[in-house]
Amino acid sequence: MAEYVLKNKPGGERIINDYAQTKSLTDSRRRDMVKILVAHMTSEHGTSPSRRVKENYAKGIITLLPYLADPRSRLGYEHFYNAEDGSGYLAWRLKFIQKETSNGQNKTPRMSKTQMGGPTSDRDCFREDNCLMTDSLCSEAIALMKHTADEGIVMMKMKQTFNYRQKMIHDPVKSSDIFLDFPRFLDIGGLIEQDFTLMFDEATSAKFLEKWPTIYKQKVLKQSRGLTQSDDLVQNAECTIEVENGWDSDMSSILILVHLLPPSPHGRKRPGKLSARQACEHLVKFVKTGTSIQGHLDGITESLQPYLLAVGTQRSVIHKYFIVIDKHAIPCKSPGSLACFDELFKAHFVFGTSYDHDLVNMYNFLQTTIYKIDVDTTKVNPRVAELRALMLR
């Protein structure tokens, strides 16, 4: 059906030919395909087709163009139509047509299911024989950690109090005191990495640093061709030498991913939409060496989600990275930008903090594609699923 429709509509043959050559579709070609198929759907079944009809069209797309299927989703076509919450490219086009035909009459939107997966999920406690079980023993360990200068003891006691700390983080009353009870996060590197590994496992913890430089960085650069607004980042990412006033190659490649997965509209309560370049400022901020870190923290006027604070002589020469969260600066263990970004991602899970709204598409892509965390329970934007399908083939 999908093949018949595309071959018999203006522009459809070009879509099939482009796919045959590249095994993918550009954004504009994908939009053209959706318009053609939805136009046929509404002419055959009206502007409010049944769930089965919409599923058949979505299924038809990935049957005809199998490289567009999302291997991380249950059915492979949810980014074109997801029956559970009525989202996806086909559904969005239908809603636009329905709005046009209803002369702008307001309709009550269908509520989507609450996202279950991700960094704010309460997970099973870590089980280890030497894990402290009673509050009194944990209190003793917390008191010891505050005063000892032995980092080895701190690492061991942090491991023993992991379950206690996780319960505290997911307690809405106690969570704000996490840095009061565990201040060693603020002066000892590696504690975020240890908690994340206890939460998942060493294999999951290592995935990003193993796969980004060897696989995904080049795939991101390939997908970035034609993104004129990120030309400087592409040049920096491809460059092996220092670029004056530009981020280094690894950080530039991460920021390109933000451009590939730009912010979604904020919705009615907070109208407007940030550009991808503005969203990059929510991910990493640069300050010159000699700037007071405490002064930077004191100057924060809004509750931002965790971000990287890069301290250096220029963006390409960073001497130290910090993770800023709740007006605290946590020193990153590694001086490398890629390892520091990896630690920033993990901090969301360790502290049970939701993703920044303007970076949620980028984070959801990394979470479900590379780290493979909560793939089945995390609701992602269709653009995320589409890019995931391209990257995983």
C-alpha positions as CSV (number, residue, x, y, z in Angstrom):
1,M,0.0,0.0,0.0
2,A,2.7,2.5,1.0
3,E,4.7,1.7,-2.2
4,Y,1.6,2.1,-4.4
5,V,0.7,5.4,-2.8
6,L,4.3,6.9,-3.1
7,K,4.8,5.6,-6.7
8,N,1.5,7.2,-7.8
9,K,1.8,10.6,-6.1
10,P,3.9,13.6,-7.2
11,G,7.3,13.5,-5.4
12,G,6.8,9.9,-4.1
13,E,9.1,8.3,-6.7
14,R,11.9,10.7,-5.6
15,I,11.5,9.6,-2.0
16,I,11.8,6.0,-2.9
17,N,14.9,6.7,-5.1
18,D,16.6,8.8,-2.4
19,Y,16.1,6.0,0.1
20,A,17.4,3.4,-2.4
21,Q,20.6,5.4,-2.7
22,T,21.2,6.4,0.9
23,K,19.2,3.9,2.9
24,S,17.8,6.9,4.8
25,L,15.7,10.1,4.3
26,T,16.5,13.7,4.9
27,D,14.1,15.6,7.2
28,S,12.5,17.3,4.2
29,R,12.0,14.0,2.3
30,R,10.6,12.4,5.4
31,R,8.1,15.3,5.8
32,D,7.1,14.9,2.2
33,M,6.5,11.2,2.6
34,V,4.4,11.8,5.7
35,K,2.3,14.4,3.9
36,I,1.7,12.1,0.9
37,L,0.7,9.1,3.0
38,V,-1.5,11.2,5.4
39,A,-3.2,12.8,2.4
40,H,-4.0,9.3,1.1
41,M,-5.1,8.1,4.5
42,T,-7.6,11.0,5.0
43,S,-9.0,10.6,1.5
44,E,-9.7,6.9,2.1
45,H,-10.6,6.9,5.8
46,G,-11.5,10.5,6.8
47,T,-9.6,12.9,9.1
48,S,-10.2,10.7,12.1
49,P,-9.0,7.2,11.0
50,S,-9.0,4.3,13.3
51,R,-6.0,3.1,15.3
52,R,-5.6,0.1,13.0
53,V,-5.5,2.2,9.9
54,K,-2.8,4.5,11.4
55,E,-0.8,1.4,12.5
56,N,-1.1,-0.1,9.0
57,Y,0.4,3.0,7.4
58,A,3.2,3.2,10.0
59,K,3.9,-0.5,9.5
60,G,3.8,0.0,5.7
61,I,6.6,2.7,5.9
62,I,9.1,0.4,7.7
63,T,8.1,-2.6,5.5
64,L,8.9,-0.6,2.4
65,L,11.8,1.3,3.9
66,P,13.2,-1.1,6.6
67,Y,16.2,1.1,7.5
68,L,13.8,3.6,9.0
69,A,12.7,1.1,11.6
70,D,13.8,1.8,15.2
71,P,15.5,-1.3,16.6
72,R,15.2,0.0,20.2
73,S,11.4,0.2,20.1
74,R,9.0,-2.7,20.5
75,L,7.4,-2.6,17.1
76,G,9.9,-0.5,15.2
77,Y,7.4,2.1,13.8
78,E,6.3,3.9,17.0
79,H,8.1,7.1,15.8
80,F,5.6,7.2,12.9
81,Y,2.6,6.2,15.0
82,N,2.5,5.1,18.6
83,A,-1.0,3.8,19.5
84,E,-0.3,4.0,23.3
85,D,-0.3,7.8,23.4
86,G,-1.3,8.9,19.9
87,S,2.1,10.4,19.0
88,G,4.4,10.1,16.0
89,Y,4.9,11.8,12.6
90,L,1.7,10.4,11.1
91,A,-0.4,11.4,14.2
92,W,1.1,14.9,14.3
93,R,0.2,15.5,10.6
94,L,-3.3,14.2,11.2
95,K,-3.7,16.5,14.2
96,F,-2.6,19.5,12.0
97,I,-5.1,18.6,9.4
98,Q,-7.9,18.1,12.0
99,K,-7.1,21.5,13.4
100,E,-7.2,23.1,10.0
101,T,-10.6,21.5,9.1
102,S,-12.1,22.4,12.5
103,N,-11.5,26.1,11.8
104,G,-9.2,26.5,14.8
105,Q,-11.6,25.1,17.4
106,N,-9.8,24.0,20.5
107,K,-9.8,20.3,21.2
108,T,-8.8,18.6,24.4
109,P,-5.4,16.9,23.8
110,R,-5.0,13.3,24.6
111,M,-2.9,13.0,27.7
112,S,0.2,10.9,27.2
113,K,1.3,8.3,29.7
114,T,3.8,9.5,32.4
115,Q,7.3,8.7,31.5
116,M,8.5,5.8,33.6
117,G,12.1,5.3,32.7
118,G,15.1,7.7,33.1
119,P,17.1,9.3,35.8
120,T,14.2,10.0,38.2
121,S,13.1,6.3,38.4
122,D,13.4,4.7,41.8
123,R,15.4,1.5,41.3
124,D,16.0,-1.7,43.2
125,C,18.6,-1.2,45.9
126,F,22.1,-2.4,45.4
127,R,22.8,-5.7,47.2
128,E,26.2,-6.3,48.7
129,D,27.2,-8.2,51.8
130,N,29.2,-5.3,53.3
131,C,26.4,-2.7,52.6
132,L,25.3,-1.0,55.8
133,M,21.7,-1.8,56.6
134,T,20.8,0.2,59.7
135,D,20.4,4.0,59.9
136,S,22.7,4.1,63.0
137,L,25.6,2.4,61.1
138,C,25.1,4.7,58.2
139,S,25.1,7.7,60.4
140,E,28.5,6.6,61.9
141,A,29.9,6.1,58.3
142,I,28.6,9.6,57.3
143,A,30.2,11.2,60.3
144,L,33.5,9.4,59.6
145,M,33.5,10.5,55.9
146,K,33.1,14.1,56.7
147,H,36.4,14.2,58.7
148,T,38.7,11.7,57.2
149,A,41.5,12.7,54.8
150,D,41.8,9.1,53.5
151,E,40.1,9.0,50.1
152,G,40.2,5.2,50.1
153,I,38.1,5.1,53.3
154,V,35.6,7.7,51.8
155,M,35.2,5.5,48.6
156,M,34.6,2.4,50.7
157,K,32.1,4.1,53.1
158,M,30.3,5.8,50.1
159,K,29.8,2.3,48.7
160,Q,28.5,1.0,52.0
161,T,26.0,3.8,52.3
162,F,24.8,3.7,48.7
163,N,21.3,2.2,49.5
164,Y,20.8,4.8,52.3
165,R,21.8,7.6,49.9
166,Q,19.4,6.3,47.2
167,K,16.5,6.2,49.6
168,M,17.4,9.8,50.6
169,I,17.6,11.0,47.1
170,H,14.1,9.7,46.3
171,D,12.6,11.1,49.5
172,P,11.2,14.6,48.6
173,V,11.8,15.8,52.1
174,K,15.4,14.6,52.5
175,S,16.7,14.9,49.0
176,S,17.7,18.6,49.3
177,D,20.1,17.7,52.1
178,I,22.2,15.3,50.0
179,F,25.2,17.6,49.9
180,L,25.0,18.3,53.6
181,D,25.1,14.6,54.5
182,F,27.5,13.6,51.7
183,P,29.8,16.7,51.2
184,R,32.6,14.6,49.8
185,F,31.0,14.7,46.4
186,L,32.3,18.3,46.3
187,D,36.0,17.5,46.8
188,I,36.7,13.9,45.7
189,G,36.4,12.9,42.1
190,G,35.1,9.5,41.1
191,L,32.1,9.2,43.5
192,I,29.5,9.8,40.8
193,E,31.1,7.1,38.7
194,Q,31.1,4.6,41.6
195,D,27.4,5.2,42.4
196,F,26.4,4.9,38.8
197,T,28.3,1.6,38.5
198,L,26.6,0.3,41.7
199,M,23.2,1.4,40.2
200,F,23.8,-0.5,37.0
201,D,27.0,-2.4,36.2
202,E,30.6,-1.8,34.9
203,A,29.6,-2.7,31.4
204,T,26.8,-0.1,31.2
205,S,29.1,2.5,32.9
206,A,31.8,2.0,30.2
207,K,29.6,2.1,27.1
208,F,29.7,5.8,26.3
209,L,33.5,6.2,26.4
210,E,33.9,2.9,24.5
211,K,31.4,3.7,21.7
212,W,31.2,7.4,21.2
213,P,34.8,8.0,19.9
214,T,34.9,4.7,17.9
215,I,31.4,4.6,16.4
216,Y,28.9,7.4,17.2
217,K,31.1,10.5,16.7
218,Q,31.6,9.8,13.0
219,K,27.9,8.9,12.6
220,V,27.0,12.2,14.2
221,L,29.3,14.1,11.9
222,K,27.9,12.3,8.9
223,Q,24.3,13.3,9.9
224,S,25.4,16.9,10.5
225,R,26.1,17.6,6.8
226,G,23.9,20.5,5.8
227,L,23.3,21.9,9.3
228,T,24.6,25.4,8.5
229,Q,24.0,26.7,12.0
230,S,26.6,24.2,13.4
231,D,29.3,24.7,10.7
232,D,31.8,25.9,13.3
233,L,31.1,22.9,15.5
234,V,31.5,20.5,12.6
235,Q,34.9,22.1,11.7
236,N,36.0,21.9,15.3
237,A,34.9,18.3,15.6
238,E,36.7,17.2,12.5
239,C,39.9,19.1,13.5
240,T,42.7,17.3,15.3
241,I,44.5,20.5,16.2
242,E,43.6,23.2,18.7
243,V,41.0,25.7,17.3
244,E,41.2,29.2,18.8
245,N,38.1,30.1,20.8
246,G,36.3,26.9,19.8
247,W,35.4,23.8,21.8
248,D,37.7,20.8,21.4
249,S,36.8,18.0,18.9
250,D,35.0,15.8,21.4
251,M,32.9,18.5,23.0
252,S,32.0,19.9,19.6
253,S,30.7,16.5,18.5
254,I,28.4,16.4,21.6
255,L,27.1,19.9,20.8
256,I,26.4,18.8,17.2
257,L,24.1,16.1,18.7
258,V,22.1,18.9,20.3
259,H,21.7,20.5,16.9
260,L,20.6,17.1,15.4
261,L,18.0,16.8,18.3
262,P,17.0,20.4,19.0
263,P,14.7,21.4,21.8
264,S,11.0,20.7,21.5
265,P,8.4,23.5,22.0
266,H,7.8,24.2,25.7
267,G,4.0,24.0,25.5
268,R,1.2,26.3,26.6
269,K,2.4,27.0,30.2
270,R,5.8,28.2,28.9
271,P,5.5,29.3,25.3
272,G,8.4,29.6,22.9
273,K,11.3,27.4,21.9
274,L,15.0,27.7,22.4
275,S,17.3,27.4,19.4
276,A,19.8,24.5,19.4
277,R,22.7,27.0,19.9
278,Q,20.9,28.5,23.0
279,A,20.3,24.9,24.3
280,C,24.0,24.2,24.1
281,E,24.5,26.9,26.8
282,H,22.4,24.6,29.1
283,L,24.9,21.9,28.6
284,V,28.3,23.5,29.1
285,K,29.3,27.0,30.2
286,F,32.8,28.5,29.8
287,V,34.5,30.7,32.4
288,K,38.1,32.0,32.2
289,T,40.8,30.7,34.5
290,G,40.9,32.8,37.7
291,T,37.1,33.3,37.8
292,S,35.6,32.6,41.2
293,I,33.7,29.4,41.1
294,Q,31.7,30.4,44.2
295,G,31.0,33.7,42.5
296,H,29.6,31.8,39.5
297,L,27.4,29.7,41.8
298,D,26.2,32.7,43.7
299,G,25.2,34.4,40.4
300,I,22.8,31.6,39.4
301,T,19.3,33.0,39.5
302,E,17.3,30.1,38.2
303,S,17.1,26.4,39.1
304,L,19.0,24.9,36.2
305,Q,19.5,21.2,35.8
306,P,23.1,19.8,36.0
307,Y,25.5,21.3,33.5
308,L,29.2,21.4,32.9
309,L,31.3,24.4,33.9
310,A,34.5,24.5,31.9
311,V,37.3,26.5,33.3
312,G,40.2,27.4,31.1
313,T,42.1,30.1,29.1
314,Q,39.8,29.5,26.1
315,R,37.2,27.0,25.1
316,S,39.7,24.8,23.4
317,V,42.1,24.8,26.4
318,I,40.1,23.7,29.4
319,H,42.0,23.0,32.6
320,K,39.1,21.8,34.8
321,Y,35.5,20.8,34.5
322,F,32.9,20.9,37.2
323,I,29.3,19.6,37.3
324,V,27.0,22.3,38.6
325,I,23.9,21.1,40.4
326,D,21.7,22.9,43.0
327,K,24.3,25.7,43.2
328,H,27.1,23.2,44.1
329,A,30.2,22.5,41.9
330,I,31.3,18.9,41.8
331,P,34.8,18.4,40.4
332,C,35.0,16.0,37.5
333,K,37.5,13.2,37.9
334,S,39.0,13.4,34.4
335,P,40.3,16.5,32.6
336,G,39.0,15.2,29.2
337,S,35.8,16.7,27.9
338,L,34.3,13.4,26.8
339,A,34.8,11.7,30.2
340,C,33.4,14.8,31.9
341,F,30.3,14.8,29.8
342,D,29.9,11.0,30.6
343,E,30.1,12.0,34.3
344,L,27.5,14.7,33.7
345,F,25.1,12.2,32.2
346,K,25.6,9.8,35.1
347,A,25.0,12.6,37.7
348,H,21.4,12.8,36.6
349,F,20.9,9.2,37.7
350,V,23.0,9.4,40.8
351,F,21.1,12.4,42.1
352,G,17.7,11.5,40.7
353,T,17.5,14.7,38.6
354,S,15.4,15.1,35.5
355,Y,16.9,16.2,32.3
356,D,16.8,19.8,31.2
357,H,13.7,20.3,29.1
358,D,15.7,21.7,26.2
359,L,18.2,18.8,26.3
360,V,15.8,15.9,26.9
361,N,15.9,14.8,23.3
362,M,19.7,14.6,23.3
363,Y,19.8,12.8,26.7
364,N,17.0,10.3,25.8
365,F,18.9,9.4,22.6
366,L,22.1,8.7,24.6
367,Q,20.3,6.9,27.3
368,T,18.4,4.5,25.0
369,T,20.9,4.2,22.2
370,I,24.3,4.0,23.8
371,Y,23.8,3.3,27.5
372,K,20.7,1.1,26.8
373,I,19.0,2.2,30.0
374,D,15.2,1.9,30.4
375,V,14.7,1.4,26.6
376,D,11.3,-0.1,26.9
377,T,10.0,2.4,29.5
378,T,11.3,5.7,28.2
379,K,9.0,7.7,26.0
380,V,11.1,9.4,23.3
381,N,10.3,12.1,20.7
382,P,9.8,10.6,17.2
383,R,12.9,12.6,16.0
384,V,14.9,10.7,18.6
385,A,13.6,7.4,17.4
386,E,14.3,8.3,13.8
387,L,17.9,9.3,14.5
388,R,18.3,6.2,16.7
389,A,17.2,4.0,13.7
390,L,19.8,5.7,11.5
391,M,22.6,5.2,14.0
392,L,21.9,1.6,14.9
393,R,21.6,0.1,11.5
